[in-house]
Amino acid sequence: MKPIKEIFDISKMNKLAPAKGTILISEPFNDDKYFQRSIVCLCEHNKDGSFGYVVNNPLDLTLSQLIPDINAEDIKVGLGGPMSPNNVYYLHTLGDEIEGSVKVKEGLYTGGDFEQIKTLINTGLIDNHQIQFFLGYSGWSSGQLDDELKRGSWIVSDFSVHNLMERSDDNYWKSVLEKKGGKYQVIANFPLDPSLN
């Protein structure tokens, strides 16, 4: 019998090229501690490199624990990736309201004036479905992500901003693949350990 990786050659399943405003879905047997069963929202992809945030790796940490002068006990912080893990980053849906926001795709932004965000959170004008916070980010140098795609490390996909902001938890990886249908539904149900298949 052929190994699963030969039957499901992920490098040949990508119909979409990586671009700002797409997601990267990790291949099912990736055992990297940052990227195992992860989904990365790409915030930039160009000839100089790529960056984004792992959106389904929540930490046991709230924003208030991280930044005490923010009243946000219900806003969790995720691990966005291995780069600059001591810095806070964020994705949000408030582009017109937050000065300096950078558009990722229609309805989704990154960055912007942090003091403005703090004020909006502390006055109850932002809820946890409008913003996600991360420690660190995921970054690739020029050509690095393209090499990983050739090796079948990622599936590139479009995504719904609503679904991403509503939740990005342990089941998000599986649910995104299941919604893609076909072979992706099969991949969504692969065990973590391929020897158990």
RACORQUI-V48402 format. One record per backbone hydrogen bond with DSSP energy under -0.5 kcal/mol. CO is the residue of the C=O (numbers start at 1). NH is the residue of the N-H. Records with the same first field share a line. If there is no record, write none. Layout:
# RACORQUI-V48402
CO: NH ; NH
This chain:
# RACORQUI-V48402
3: 6 ; 7
4: 8
7: 9
8: 10
9: 12 ; 13
10: 13 ; 14
13: 15
19: 22
22: 42
23: 25 ; 157
24: 26 ; 40
25: 155
27: 30 ; 37
32: 36
35: 38
38: 26
39: 41 ; 55 ; 56
40: 24 ; 42
41: 43 ; 53
42: 21
44: 51
46: 49
48: 142
49: 46
50: 140
51: 43 ; 44
52: 138
53: 41 ; 55
57: 79
59: 61
61: 77
62: 66
63: 67
67: 70
70: 72
72: 63 ; 64 ; 75
74: 76
75: 63
76: 133
77: 59
78: 80 ; 135
80: 54
82: 85
83: 137
84: 87 ; 136
87: 136
89: 134
90: 111
91: 132
92: 109
94: 97 ; 98
97: 99
98: 101
99: 113
102: 110
105: 104 ; 108
108: 104 ; 105
109: 92
110: 102
113: 117
114: 118
115: 119
116: 120
117: 121
118: 122
119: 123
120: 125 ; 126
121: 124
127: 130 ; 131
130: 93
132: 91
133: 78
134: 89
135: 80 ; 81
137: 83
138: 52
140: 50
141: 144 ; 145
143: 147
144: 148
145: 149
146: 150
147: 151
148: 153
149: 152
153: 27
155: 25
157: 23
159: 161
160: 164
161: 165
162: 166
163: 167
169: 172 ; 173
171: 175
172: 176
173: 177
174: 178
175: 179
176: 180
177: 180 ; 181
178: 181
181: 184
182: 185 ; 186
183: 187
184: 188
185: 189
186: 189
187: 190
192: 194
193: 196
194: 197
